Protein backbone atom coordinates (compact mmCIF):
# COMPACT_ATOMS: atom_id res chain seq x y z
CA UNK A 1 0.00 0.00 0.00
CA UNK A 2 2.79 2.52 -0.60
CA UNK A 3 1.45 6.02 -1.13
CA UNK A 4 -2.02 5.14 0.16
CA UNK A 5 -3.44 6.08 3.55
CA UNK A 6 -5.26 3.88 6.02
CA UNK A 7 -7.62 6.05 8.09
CA UNK A 8 -8.99 5.21 11.53
CA UNK A 9 -11.17 7.36 13.81
CA UNK A 10 -11.03 7.14 17.60
CA UNK A 11 -13.32 8.80 20.15
CA UNK A 12 -11.45 9.94 23.26
CA UNK A 13 -12.90 8.55 26.49
CA UNK A 14 -12.53 9.91 30.02
CA UNK A 15 -10.26 7.05 31.14
CA UNK A 16 -7.70 8.12 28.49
CA UNK A 17 -7.24 11.56 30.05
CA UNK A 18 -5.30 12.87 33.03
CA UNK A 19 -6.63 12.87 36.59
CA UNK A 20 -8.53 16.11 35.99
CA UNK A 21 -10.40 14.51 33.10
CA UNK A 22 -9.16 16.85 30.45
CA UNK A 23 -5.96 16.27 28.52
CA UNK A 24 -5.20 12.87 26.95
CA UNK A 25 -2.38 11.04 28.74
CA UNK A 26 0.59 10.93 26.31
CA UNK A 27 1.05 7.13 26.39
CA UNK A 28 -2.37 6.70 24.78
CA UNK A 29 -1.03 8.06 21.51
CA UNK A 30 1.38 5.10 21.29
CA UNK A 31 -1.41 2.73 22.34
CA UNK A 32 -3.59 4.08 19.52
CA UNK A 33 -0.74 3.52 17.05
CA UNK A 34 -0.79 -0.16 18.03
CA UNK A 35 -4.54 -0.40 17.55
CA UNK A 36 -4.38 1.27 14.12
CA UNK A 37 -1.42 -0.92 13.10
CA UNK A 38 -3.44 -4.05 13.92
CA UNK A 39 -6.55 -2.78 12.09
CA UNK A 40 -4.34 -2.00 9.09
CA UNK A 41 -2.82 -5.51 9.08
CA UNK A 42 -6.23 -7.17 9.31
CA UNK A 43 -7.52 -5.03 6.43
CA UNK A 44 -4.46 -4.99 4.16
CA UNK A 45 -3.41 -8.64 4.59
CA UNK A 46 -6.28 -11.09 4.08
CA UNK A 47 -4.01 -13.92 5.26
CA UNK A 48 -3.04 -12.12 8.50
CA UNK A 49 -4.12 -15.14 10.57
CA UNK A 50 -1.52 -17.30 8.79
CA UNK A 51 1.16 -14.68 9.48
CA UNK A 52 0.19 -14.66 13.17
CA UNK A 53 0.53 -18.45 13.30
CA UNK A 54 4.14 -18.06 12.09
CA UNK A 55 4.76 -15.40 14.73
CA UNK A 56 3.28 -17.56 17.50
CA UNK A 57 5.37 -20.54 16.34
CA UNK A 58 8.55 -18.45 16.46
CA UNK A 59 9.09 -18.65 12.69
CA UNK A 60 8.50 -14.93 12.15
CA UNK A 61 8.79 -11.84 14.29
CA UNK A 62 6.95 -8.55 14.41
CA UNK A 63 8.70 -5.97 16.57
CA UNK A 64 8.72 -2.22 16.94
CA UNK A 65 12.32 -1.05 16.68
CA UNK A 66 11.78 2.67 17.16
CA UNK A 67 9.00 5.13 17.93
CA UNK A 68 9.20 8.92 17.72
CA UNK A 69 6.43 11.39 18.47
CA UNK A 70 6.14 15.13 18.16
CA UNK A 71 3.20 16.72 19.92
CA UNK A 72 1.74 19.96 18.62
CA UNK A 73 -1.57 20.35 20.49
CA UNK A 74 -3.51 18.73 23.29
CA UNK A 75 -6.34 16.28 22.72
CA UNK A 76 -9.23 16.23 25.17
CA UNK A 77 -12.03 14.03 26.45
CA UNK A 78 -14.83 13.98 23.85
CA UNK A 79 -12.57 14.74 20.88
CA UNK A 80 -12.44 12.52 17.83
CA UNK A 81 -8.91 11.71 16.72
CA UNK A 82 -8.38 10.88 13.04
CA UNK A 83 -5.32 8.66 12.69
CA UNK A 84 -3.77 8.30 9.24
CA UNK A 85 -1.23 5.54 8.60
CA UNK A 86 1.10 5.26 5.62
CA UNK A 87 3.79 2.70 4.87
CA UNK A 88 7.27 3.76 3.79
CA UNK A 89 10.73 2.27 3.14
CA UNK A 90 9.32 -1.10 2.12
CA UNK A 91 12.06 -3.75 2.17
CA UNK A 92 12.13 -7.53 2.08
CA UNK A 93 11.94 -7.95 5.85
CA UNK A 94 11.07 -4.52 7.19
CA UNK A 95 9.06 -1.37 6.61
CA UNK A 96 8.15 1.87 8.34
CA UNK A 97 4.70 2.88 9.51
CA UNK A 98 4.07 6.62 9.63
CA UNK A 99 1.19 7.82 11.80
CA UNK A 100 -0.37 11.27 11.68
CA UNK A 101 -3.04 12.17 14.20
CA UNK A 102 -5.51 15.04 13.95
CA UNK A 103 -8.26 16.34 16.17
CA UNK A 104 -11.45 16.15 14.13
CA UNK A 105 -13.40 18.86 15.94
ABEGO torsion letter per residue (X at the ends): XBGBBBBBBBBBBAAABBAAGABBBAAAAAAAAAAAAAAAAAAABAAAAAAAAAAAAGABBBBBABBBBBBABBBBBGBBBBBBBBBBGBBAABBBBBBBBBBAX
